[in-house]
Amino acid sequence: MLFVEYPKCTTCKKAKKWLEDGGFQFQDRHIKEENPTYEELKAWYEKSGLPIKRFFNTSGLLYKELGLKDKLPDMTEDEMLKLLATDGMLVKRPVLVGEDFVLTGFKEAEWSEKLK
């Protein structure tokens, strides 16, 4: 599995500890240093079955600075994916990518269900 995180994020720390305590094997990736590409985001979005809005870090400073709450409704999925690929801080984290699933944000019950 691929665990995409921002190390200073408390939710990411909690999720990482949960994975480690559960004995799960994963590859760790710093979202700011290695931003997900458009191709990765498109593949994750399609695999996840989630609405594209779930991939945005809506509580992030950059999201607010760019006024995305008002801009997203007028954007196409492709434009949103291209925007997400410009800066890892726009992406909701952590992101956990498995063979047949993608999870955004950390909800223990949801993660347990997918991984157990």
SEKE-606468 format. One record per atom (N, C-alpha, C, O): residue in three letters; atom name; x, y, z. Coordinates in Angstrom, 1 decimal, padded with zeros to 4 digits. Atoms other than C-alpha are relative to their C-alpha. Layout:
N
ALA; CA; X; Y; Z
...
END
This chain:
116
MET; N; 000.8; -001.2; 000.0
MET; CA; 000.0; 000.0; 000.0
MET; C; 000.9; 001.2; 000.0
MET; O; 002.0; 001.2; 000.5
LEU; N; -000.7; -001.3; 000.0
LEU; CA; 001.0; 003.6; -000.5
LEU; C; -000.7; 000.9; 001.0
LEU; O; -001.9; 001.1; 000.9
PHE; N; 000.6; -000.9; -001.0
PHE; CA; 000.5; 006.0; 002.4
PHE; C; 000.6; 001.4; -000.3
PHE; O; 001.8; 001.6; -000.2
VAL; N; -000.4; -001.3; 000.4
VAL; CA; 000.6; 009.6; 001.2
VAL; C; -000.4; 001.0; 001.2
VAL; O; -001.5; 001.1; 001.5
GLU; N; 000.2; -000.8; -001.2
GLU; CA; 001.0; 012.0; 004.1
GLU; C; 000.8; 001.3; 000.0
GLU; O; 001.7; 001.5; -000.7
TYR; N; -000.7; -001.2; -000.4
TYR; CA; 002.1; 015.4; 005.4
TYR; C; 000.4; -000.2; 001.4
TYR; O; -000.4; -000.2; 002.3
PRO; N; -000.5; 000.4; -001.4
PRO; CA; 004.3; 014.5; 008.4
PRO; C; -000.4; 000.9; 001.2
PRO; O; -000.5; 000.4; 002.3
LYS; N; 000.4; -000.9; -001.1
LYS; CA; 003.3; 017.6; 010.4
LYS; C; -001.5; -000.1; 000.4
LYS; O; -001.9; 000.4; 001.4
CYS; N; 001.4; 000.2; -000.2
CYS; CA; -000.4; 016.7; 010.1
CYS; C; -000.4; -001.0; 001.1
CYS; O; 000.1; -002.1; 001.0
THR; N; 000.3; 000.9; -001.1
THR; CA; -001.8; 015.3; 013.3
THR; C; -000.9; -001.2; -000.4
THR; O; -000.7; -002.3; 000.1
THR; N; 000.8; 001.1; 000.5
THR; CA; -004.4; 013.2; 011.4
THR; C; 000.9; -001.1; -000.7
THR; O; 000.7; -002.3; -000.5
CYS; N; -001.0; 000.9; 000.7
CYS; CA; -001.6; 011.7; 009.3
CYS; C; 000.8; -000.8; 001.0
CYS; O; 001.0; -002.0; 000.8
LYS; N; -000.8; 000.7; -001.0
LYS; CA; 000.4; 010.9; 012.4
LYS; C; -000.8; -001.1; 000.7
LYS; O; -000.4; -002.2; 000.9
LYS; N; 000.9; 000.9; -000.7
LYS; CA; -002.6; 009.2; 014.0
LYS; C; -000.2; -001.3; -001.0
LYS; O; -000.2; -002.4; -000.5
ALA; N; 000.3; 001.0; 000.9
ALA; CA; -003.3; 007.2; 010.8
ALA; C; 001.3; -000.9; -000.2
ALA; O; 001.2; -002.1; -000.3
LYS; N; -001.3; 000.7; 000.2
LYS; CA; 000.4; 006.2; 010.4
LYS; C; 000.2; -001.0; 001.2
LYS; O; 000.6; -002.1; 001.1
LYS; N; -000.1; 000.8; -001.2
LYS; CA; 000.5; 005.0; 014.0
LYS; C; -001.0; -001.2; 000.0
LYS; O; -000.6; -002.3; 000.4
TRP; N; 001.0; 001.0; 000.1
TRP; CA; -002.7; 003.0; 013.5
TRP; C; 000.4; -001.1; -001.0
TRP; O; 000.3; -002.3; -000.7
LEU; N; -000.5; 001.0; 001.0
LEU; CA; -001.2; 001.3; 010.4
LEU; C; 001.1; -000.8; 000.6
LEU; O; 001.2; -002.0; 000.5
GLU; N; -001.2; 000.7; -000.6
GLU; CA; 002.1; 000.5; 012.2
GLU; C; -000.5; -000.9; 001.2
GLU; O; 000.0; -002.1; 001.2
ASP; N; 000.4; 000.9; -001.1
ASP; CA; 000.3; -000.8; 015.3
ASP; C; -000.8; -001.2; -000.5
ASP; O; -000.8; -002.3; 000.2
GLY; N; 000.8; 001.1; 000.6
GLY; CA; -001.9; -003.0; 013.1
GLY; C; 000.9; -000.9; -000.8
GLY; O; 000.5; -001.9; -001.3
GLY; N; -001.0; 000.9; 000.7
GLY; CA; 001.3; -004.5; 011.5
GLY; C; -000.2; 000.1; -001.5
GLY; O; 000.3; -000.8; -002.2
PHE; N; 000.2; -000.1; 001.4
PHE; CA; 000.4; -003.2; 008.0
PHE; C; 001.3; 000.5; -000.7
PHE; O; 002.0; 001.3; -000.2
GLN; N; -001.1; -000.4; 000.8
GLN; CA; 003.1; -002.9; 005.4
GLN; C; -000.4; 001.1; -001.0
GLN; O; -001.4; 001.0; -001.7
PHE; N; 000.4; -001.1; 001.0
PHE; CA; 003.1; 000.4; 003.4
PHE; C; 001.3; 000.7; -000.3
PHE; O; 002.3; 000.8; 000.4
GLN; N; -001.0; -000.9; 000.4
GLN; CA; 005.3; 002.7; 001.5
GLN; C; -000.4; 001.4; 000.4
GLN; O; -001.6; 001.8; 000.1
ASP; N; 000.3; -001.3; -000.5
ASP; CA; 005.5; 006.2; 003.0
ASP; C; 000.4; 001.1; -001.1
ASP; O; 001.4; 000.9; -001.7
ARG; N; -000.3; -001.0; 001.0
ARG; CA; 005.4; 009.3; 000.8
ARG; C; -000.4; 001.4; 000.5
ARG; O; -001.6; 001.6; 001.0
HIS; N; 000.2; -001.4; -000.5
HIS; CA; 005.7; 013.0; 001.8
HIS; C; -000.8; 000.8; -001.2
HIS; O; -000.2; 001.0; -002.2
ILE; N; 000.8; -000.6; 001.0
ILE; CA; 002.9; 014.8; -000.1
ILE; C; 000.5; 001.4; -000.6
ILE; O; 000.3; 001.7; -001.7
LYS; N; -000.6; -001.3; 000.4
LYS; CA; 004.7; 018.2; -000.2
LYS; C; 001.2; -000.2; -000.9
LYS; O; 001.4; 000.6; -001.8
GLU; N; -001.2; 000.3; 000.7
GLU; CA; 008.0; 016.8; -001.4
GLU; C; -000.2; -000.7; -001.3
GLU; O; 000.5; -000.5; -002.3
GLU; N; 000.3; 000.8; 001.2
GLU; CA; 006.5; 014.4; -003.9
GLU; C; -001.5; 000.1; -000.3
GLU; O; -002.3; -000.8; 000.0
ASN; N; 001.4; -000.3; 000.2
ASN; CA; 003.2; 015.9; -005.0
ASN; C; -000.6; -001.1; -001.0
ASN; O; 000.1; -001.5; -001.9
PRO; N; 000.6; 000.9; 000.9
PRO; CA; 000.8; 013.4; -006.6
PRO; C; -000.2; 000.6; -001.4
PRO; O; -000.5; 001.8; -001.5
THR; N; 000.1; -000.5; 001.4
THR; CA; 000.8; 013.7; -010.4
THR; C; -001.5; 000.0; -000.5
THR; O; -002.3; -000.7; 000.2
TYR; N; 001.4; 000.0; 000.6
TYR; CA; -002.3; 014.3; -012.5
TYR; C; -000.4; -001.4; -000.3
TYR; O; -001.5; -001.8; 000.0
GLU; N; 000.3; 001.4; 000.3
GLU; CA; -002.1; 010.7; -013.7
GLU; C; -000.3; -000.9; 001.2
GLU; O; -001.3; -001.6; 001.2
GLU; N; 000.3; 000.7; -001.2
GLU; CA; -001.9; 009.3; -010.2
GLU; C; -001.4; 000.4; 000.6
GLU; O; -002.2; -000.4; 001.0
LEU; N; 001.3; -000.5; -000.5
LEU; CA; -004.8; 011.5; -009.0
LEU; C; -001.2; -000.5; -000.8
LEU; O; -002.2; -000.9; -000.2
LYS; N; 001.1; 000.5; 000.8
LYS; CA; -006.9; 010.5; -011.9
LYS; C; -000.3; -001.5; 000.2
LYS; O; -001.5; -001.9; 000.4
ALA; N; 000.2; 001.4; -000.3
ALA; CA; -006.3; 006.8; -011.3
ALA; C; -000.6; -000.2; 001.4
ALA; O; -001.4; -001.1; 001.6
TRP; N; 000.5; 000.1; -001.4
TRP; CA; -006.9; 007.2; -007.5
TRP; C; -001.5; 000.3; 000.0
TRP; O; -002.3; -000.4; 000.7
TYR; N; 001.4; -000.5; 000.0
TYR; CA; -010.1; 009.1; -008.1
TYR; C; -000.9; -001.1; -000.6
TYR; O; -002.0; -001.4; -000.1
GLU; N; 000.8; 001.0; 000.7
GLU; CA; -011.4; 006.5; -010.6
GLU; C; -000.1; -001.3; 000.9
GLU; O; -001.2; -001.9; 000.9
LYS; N; 000.0; 001.2; -000.8
LYS; CA; -010.4; 003.6; -008.3
LYS; C; -000.9; 000.2; 001.3
LYS; O; -001.4; -000.8; 001.8
SER; N; 000.6; -000.2; -001.3
SER; CA; -011.9; 005.2; -005.2
SER; C; -001.5; 000.0; 000.0
SER; O; -002.2; -000.5; 001.0
GLY; N; 001.5; 000.0; 000.0
GLY; CA; -015.5; 005.6; -006.3
GLY; C; -000.5; 001.2; 000.8
GLY; O; -001.8; 001.4; 000.9
LEU; N; 000.4; -001.1; -000.8
LEU; CA; -015.6; 008.8; -004.2
LEU; C; -000.2; 001.2; -000.9
LEU; O; 000.3; 001.3; -002.1
PRO; N; 000.2; -001.2; 000.8
PRO; CA; -016.8; 012.2; -005.4
PRO; C; 001.3; 000.8; 000.0
PRO; O; 002.1; 000.7; 001.0
ILE; N; -001.4; -000.6; 000.1
ILE; CA; -013.8; 014.3; -006.6
ILE; C; 000.2; 001.0; 001.2
ILE; O; 001.3; 001.3; 001.5
LYS; N; -000.2; -001.0; -001.1
LYS; CA; -014.5; 016.9; -003.8
LYS; C; 000.6; -000.6; 001.2
LYS; O; 001.3; 000.1; 002.0
ARG; N; -000.6; 000.7; -001.1
ARG; CA; -013.4; 014.3; -001.3
ARG; C; 001.5; 000.0; -000.1
ARG; O; 002.2; -000.3; 000.9
PHE; N; -001.4; 000.0; 000.2
PHE; CA; -009.9; 014.7; -002.7
PHE; C; 000.6; 001.4; 000.4
PHE; O; 001.8; 001.5; 000.4
PHE; N; -000.4; -001.4; -000.4
PHE; CA; -009.7; 018.4; -001.7
PHE; C; 000.1; 000.1; 001.5
PHE; O; -000.7; -000.3; 002.3
ASN; N; -000.2; -000.3; -001.4
ASN; CA; -008.3; 019.5; 001.6
ASN; C; -000.7; 001.3; 000.3
ASN; O; -000.2; 002.4; 000.3
THR; N; 000.9; -001.2; -000.1
THR; CA; -011.2; 021.9; 002.3
THR; C; 000.3; 000.8; 001.2
THR; O; -000.2; 001.9; 001.3
SER; N; -000.4; -000.8; -001.2
SER; CA; -009.8; 023.0; 005.7
SER; C; 001.4; 000.6; -000.2
SER; O; 001.8; 001.3; 000.8
GLY; N; -001.4; -000.5; 000.2
GLY; CA; -006.4; 023.9; 004.2
GLY; C; 000.0; 001.5; -000.3
GLY; O; -001.0; 002.0; -000.9
LEU; N; -000.2; -001.5; 000.2
LEU; CA; -005.1; 027.5; 004.0
LEU; C; 000.0; 000.3; -001.5
LEU; O; -000.7; 001.2; -002.0
LEU; N; -000.1; -000.3; 001.4
LEU; CA; -004.4; 027.2; 000.3
LEU; C; -001.4; -000.1; -000.7
LEU; O; -001.7; 000.7; -001.6
TYR; N; 001.3; 000.1; 000.5
TYR; CA; -007.9; 026.0; -000.5
TYR; C; -000.8; 001.3; 000.3
TYR; O; -001.5; 001.7; -000.6
LYS; N; 000.7; -001.2; -000.3
LYS; CA; -009.3; 029.0; 001.3
LYS; C; 000.6; 001.2; -000.7
LYS; O; -000.2; 002.1; -001.2
GLU; N; -000.7; -001.2; 000.7
GLU; CA; -006.7; 031.5; -000.2
GLU; C; -000.5; 000.0; -001.5
GLU; O; -000.7; 001.1; -002.0
LEU; N; 000.4; 000.1; 001.4
LEU; CA; -007.7; 030.3; -003.7
LEU; C; -001.5; 000.2; -000.2
LEU; O; -001.9; 000.2; -001.4
GLY; N; 001.4; -000.2; 000.2
GLY; CA; -011.4; 030.7; -003.0
GLY; C; -000.7; -001.2; -000.7
GLY; O; -001.6; -001.0; -001.5
LEU; N; 000.5; 001.2; 000.8
LEU; CA; -012.0; 027.1; -004.2
LEU; C; -001.4; -000.4; 000.3
LEU; O; -002.1; -001.0; -000.5
LYS; N; 001.4; 000.4; -000.3
LYS; CA; -015.3; 026.7; -002.4
LYS; C; -001.0; 000.6; -001.0
LYS; O; -001.9; -000.1; -001.4
ASP; N; 000.8; -000.6; 001.0
ASP; CA; -016.8; 029.1; -004.9
ASP; C; 000.4; -000.4; -001.5
ASP; O; -000.5; -000.3; -002.4
LYS; N; -000.5; 000.3; 001.3
LYS; CA; -014.7; 028.0; -007.9
LYS; C; -000.3; -001.4; -000.5
LYS; O; -000.6; -001.7; -001.6
LEU; N; 000.1; 001.4; 000.4
LEU; CA; -015.0; 024.2; -007.8
LEU; C; -001.3; -000.4; -000.7
LEU; O; -001.3; -001.1; -001.7
PRO; N; 001.2; 000.4; 000.7
PRO; CA; -018.7; 024.0; -008.8
PRO; C; 000.0; 000.3; -001.5
PRO; O; -000.8; -000.3; -002.2
ASP; N; 000.0; -000.3; 001.4
ASP; CA; -017.9; 025.6; -012.1
ASP; C; 001.1; -000.7; -000.8
ASP; O; 001.3; -000.5; -002.0
MET; N; -001.2; 000.7; 000.6
MET; CA; -014.8; 023.4; -012.8
MET; C; -000.4; -001.4; -000.5
MET; O; -001.3; -002.0; 000.1
THR; N; 000.2; 001.3; 000.5
THR; CA; -014.8; 020.2; -014.8
THR; C; 000.9; -001.0; 000.9
THR; O; 001.8; -000.5; 001.6
GLU; N; -000.8; 000.9; -000.7
GLU; CA; -013.4; 017.0; -013.2
GLU; C; 001.5; 000.1; -000.4
GLU; O; 002.4; 000.1; 000.4
ASP; N; -001.4; -000.1; 000.5
ASP; CA; -010.3; 017.3; -015.4
ASP; C; 000.7; 001.2; 000.5
ASP; O; 001.9; 001.1; 000.9
GLU; N; -000.6; -001.2; -000.5
GLU; CA; -009.7; 020.9; -014.3
GLU; C; 000.3; -000.2; 001.5
GLU; O; 001.4; 000.3; 002.0
MET; N; -000.3; 000.3; -001.5
MET; CA; -010.0; 019.8; -010.6
MET; C; 001.2; -000.9; 000.2
MET; O; 002.0; -000.6; 001.0
LEU; N; -001.2; 000.9; -000.1
LEU; CA; -007.5; 017.0; -011.1
LEU; C; 001.3; 000.7; -000.3
LEU; O; 002.3; 000.5; 000.4
LYS; N; -001.2; -000.8; 000.4
LYS; CA; -005.1; 019.3; -012.8
LYS; C; 000.4; 001.0; 001.1
LYS; O; 001.6; 001.2; 001.4
LEU; N; -000.2; -000.9; -001.2
LEU; CA; -005.5; 021.8; -009.9
LEU; C; 000.6; -000.7; 001.1
LEU; O; 001.6; -000.3; 001.8
LEU; N; -000.5; 000.8; -001.1
LEU; CA; -004.9; 019.1; -007.3
LEU; C; 001.5; -000.4; -000.2
LEU; O; 002.2; -000.5; 000.7
ALA; N; -001.4; 000.4; 000.3
ALA; CA; -001.7; 018.1; -009.1
ALA; C; 001.0; 001.1; 000.1
ALA; O; 002.2; 000.9; 000.1
THR; N; -000.9; -001.1; -000.1
THR; CA; -000.3; 021.6; -008.7
THR; C; 000.7; 000.1; 001.3
THR; O; 001.8; 000.7; 001.4
ASP; N; -000.5; -000.1; -001.3
ASP; CA; 000.2; 021.4; -005.0
ASP; C; -000.6; -001.0; 001.0
ASP; O; -001.8; -001.1; 001.1
GLY; N; 000.4; 001.0; -000.9
GLY; CA; 000.1; 018.6; -002.5
GLY; C; -000.8; 000.5; 001.2
GLY; O; -001.6; -000.3; 001.8
MET; N; 000.7; -000.5; -001.2
MET; CA; -001.3; 020.9; 000.2
MET; C; -001.5; 000.2; -000.4
MET; O; -002.3; 000.4; 000.5
LEU; N; 001.4; 000.0; 000.4
LEU; CA; -004.6; 021.0; -001.8
LEU; C; -000.7; -001.4; 000.2
LEU; O; -001.9; -001.4; 000.2
VAL; N; 000.5; 001.4; 000.0
VAL; CA; -005.0; 017.2; -001.5
VAL; C; -000.4; -000.4; 001.5
VAL; O; 000.4; -000.2; 002.4
LYS; N; 000.5; 000.5; -001.4
LYS; CA; -007.0; 015.8; 001.5
LYS; C; 001.0; -001.2; 000.3
LYS; O; 001.3; -002.0; -000.5
ARG; N; -001.0; 001.1; -000.4
ARG; CA; -004.6; 013.6; 003.5
ARG; C; -000.4; -000.5; 001.4
ARG; O; -001.2; 000.2; 002.1
PRO; N; -000.8; 000.9; 000.8
PRO; CA; -003.7; 011.1; 004.4
PRO; C; -000.8; -000.7; -001.1
PRO; O; -002.0; -000.7; -001.1
VAL; N; 000.6; 000.8; 001.1
VAL; CA; -004.3; 009.1; 001.2
VAL; C; 000.6; -001.4; 000.2
VAL; O; 001.8; -001.5; 000.2
LEU; N; -000.5; 001.4; 000.0
LEU; CA; -004.1; 005.3; 001.4
LEU; C; -000.4; -000.6; -001.2
LEU; O; -001.6; -000.8; -001.5
VAL; N; 000.3; 000.6; 001.3
VAL; CA; -003.8; 003.6; -001.9
VAL; C; 000.3; -001.5; 000.1
VAL; O; 001.5; -001.9; 000.3
GLY; N; -000.2; 001.4; 000.0
GLY; CA; -004.3; -000.2; -002.0
GLY; C; -000.2; -000.5; -001.4
GLY; O; -000.4; 000.2; -002.3
GLU; N; 000.1; 000.6; 001.3
GLU; CA; -004.6; -002.7; -004.8
GLU; C; -001.4; 000.3; -000.6
GLU; O; -001.5; 000.6; -001.8
ASP; N; 001.3; -000.2; 000.5
ASP; CA; -008.4; -002.2; -005.1
ASP; C; -000.8; 001.0; 000.8
ASP; O; -002.0; 001.0; 000.7
PHE; N; 000.7; -001.0; -000.7
PHE; CA; -009.2; 000.8; -003.0
PHE; C; 000.9; 001.3; 000.2
PHE; O; 002.1; 001.2; 000.1
VAL; N; -000.7; -001.2; -000.3
VAL; CA; -008.3; 004.4; -002.2
VAL; C; -000.8; 000.7; 001.1
VAL; O; -002.0; 000.8; 001.0
LEU; N; 000.7; -000.7; -001.1
LEU; CA; -009.1; 006.1; 001.1
LEU; C; 000.6; 001.4; 000.2
LEU; O; 001.8; 001.6; 000.1
THR; N; -000.5; -001.4; -000.3
THR; CA; -008.8; 009.9; 001.8
THR; C; -000.5; 000.4; 001.4
THR; O; -001.6; 000.1; 001.8
GLY; N; 000.3; -000.3; -001.4
GLY; CA; -008.7; 011.3; 005.3
GLY; C; 000.1; -001.3; 000.8
GLY; O; 000.2; -002.4; 000.3
PHE; N; -000.1; 001.2; -000.9
PHE; CA; -008.5; 009.0; 008.3
PHE; C; -001.2; -000.1; 000.8
PHE; O; -001.5; 000.7; 001.7
LYS; N; 001.1; 000.4; -000.8
LYS; CA; -011.6; 007.5; 009.6
LYS; C; 000.2; -001.5; 000.4
LYS; O; 000.2; -002.4; -000.4
GLU; N; -000.4; 001.3; -000.4
GLU; CA; -010.7; 004.5; 011.7
GLU; C; -000.9; -001.1; -000.4
GLU; O; -000.5; -002.2; -000.8
ALA; N; 001.0; 001.1; 000.4
ALA; CA; -013.9; 002.5; 011.1
ALA; C; 000.1; -000.3; -001.4
ALA; O; 000.0; -001.5; -001.8
GLU; N; -000.1; 000.2; 001.4
GLU; CA; -013.6; 003.0; 007.4
GLU; C; 001.2; -000.7; -000.4
GLU; O; 001.2; -001.7; -001.2
TRP; N; -001.2; 000.6; 000.3
TRP; CA; -010.0; 002.0; 007.3
TRP; C; 000.0; -001.5; 000.5
TRP; O; 000.5; -002.4; -000.2
SER; N; 000.1; 001.3; -000.6
SER; CA; -010.6; -001.0; 009.6
SER; C; -000.8; -001.0; -001.0
SER; O; -000.4; -002.1; -001.3
GLU; N; 000.9; 000.8; 000.9
GLU; CA; -013.4; -002.2; 007.2
GLU; C; 000.8; -000.4; -001.2
GLU; O; 000.6; -001.6; -001.7
LYS; N; -000.8; 000.3; 001.2
LYS; CA; -011.1; -002.0; 004.2
LYS; C; 001.2; -000.9; 000.2
LYS; O; 001.5; -001.7; -000.7
LEU; N; -001.3; 000.7; -000.2
LEU; CA; -008.0; -003.5; 005.7
LEU; C; -000.1; -001.3; 000.8
LEU; O; 000.9; -002.1; 000.8
LYS; N; 000.0; 001.2; -000.9
LYS; CA; -009.2; -006.2; 008.1
LYS; C; -000.5; -001.2; -000.8
LYS; O; -000.6; -002.3; -000.3
END
